Amino acid sequence: MQTLSIQIEDDYMQSFLNYVKQNSMYITLTKDTNLEYDPYFYERKRDLEEIIEASENGTMELLSQDQYTQEMESFFMNLRANENL
């Protein structure tokens, strides 16, 4: 089976739907392609929107590039120090 994205002129939509109905054994309509590529699309979208909102309203701390670099260097140093335990 193959998936296509199509655009249909408004005044042809009913004719197209009639054609699909007549050939329903060969055609499956899917209204939301986002779910086709990622079944968790809307959950991920909601999570991302919450992260953006939290960063904008200040309830989530954002690090500068320098802070991030320092945190990551510290993390990897601790990781290396603990790998011999």
C-alpha positions as CSV (number, residue, x, y, z in Angstrom):
1,M,0.0,0.0,0.0
2,Q,1.2,3.5,-0.7
3,T,0.3,6.8,1.0
4,L,-0.3,10.1,-0.9
5,S,-1.0,13.6,0.1
6,I,-3.6,15.2,-2.1
7,Q,-5.3,18.6,-2.5
8,I,-8.8,18.7,-3.8
9,E,-10.7,21.8,-5.0
10,D,-13.6,22.5,-2.7
11,D,-16.2,22.2,-5.5
12,Y,-14.8,18.7,-6.5
13,M,-14.7,17.3,-2.9
14,Q,-18.1,15.6,-3.1
15,S,-17.3,14.0,-6.4
16,F,-14.0,12.8,-5.0
17,L,-15.6,11.3,-1.9
18,N,-18.2,9.6,-4.1
19,Y,-15.3,8.0,-6.1
20,V,-13.6,6.9,-2.9
21,K,-16.8,5.4,-1.6
22,Q,-17.3,3.5,-4.8
23,N,-13.7,2.2,-4.7
24,S,-13.5,1.7,-0.9
25,M,-12.0,-1.8,-1.3
26,Y,-8.9,-0.1,-2.8
27,I,-8.8,3.2,-1.1
28,T,-8.4,4.2,2.6
29,L,-8.8,7.8,3.6
30,T,-6.7,9.1,6.5
31,K,-7.5,12.6,7.6
32,D,-4.5,13.2,9.8
33,T,-1.1,12.5,8.3
34,N,0.7,13.7,11.5
35,L,-0.4,10.4,13.1
36,E,0.8,8.5,10.1
37,Y,4.4,9.6,10.7
38,D,4.3,9.7,14.5
39,P,1.5,8.0,16.4
40,Y,2.4,10.2,19.4
41,F,2.4,13.4,17.5
42,Y,-0.3,15.2,19.5
43,E,1.2,14.0,22.9
44,R,4.6,15.3,21.8
45,K,3.1,18.6,20.6
46,R,1.3,19.1,23.9
47,D,4.5,18.4,25.8
48,L,6.5,20.8,23.7
49,E,3.9,23.5,24.1
50,E,4.0,23.0,27.9
51,I,7.8,23.3,27.8
52,I,7.7,26.5,25.8
53,E,5.1,27.9,28.1
54,A,7.1,27.0,31.2
55,S,10.2,28.6,29.7
56,E,8.3,31.7,28.8
57,N,6.6,32.2,32.2
58,G,9.8,31.4,34.2
59,T,8.7,28.2,35.9
60,M,11.5,26.3,34.0
61,E,15.1,27.4,34.2
62,L,16.9,27.9,30.9
63,L,20.6,27.7,30.9
64,S,22.9,29.9,28.9
65,Q,25.3,28.3,26.5
66,D,28.1,28.8,29.0
67,Q,26.1,27.3,31.8
68,Y,25.1,24.3,29.7
69,T,28.7,23.7,28.7
70,Q,29.9,23.8,32.3
71,E,27.1,21.5,33.4
72,M,27.9,19.0,30.7
73,E,31.6,19.1,31.4
74,S,30.9,18.4,35.1
75,F,28.5,15.6,34.2
76,F,31.0,13.9,32.0
77,M,33.8,14.3,34.5
78,N,31.7,12.6,37.2
79,L,30.7,9.9,34.7
80,R,34.4,9.2,33.9
81,A,35.3,9.2,37.6
82,N,32.5,6.7,38.4
83,E,33.1,4.3,35.5
84,N,36.0,2.6,37.4
85,L,33.9,1.9,40.5
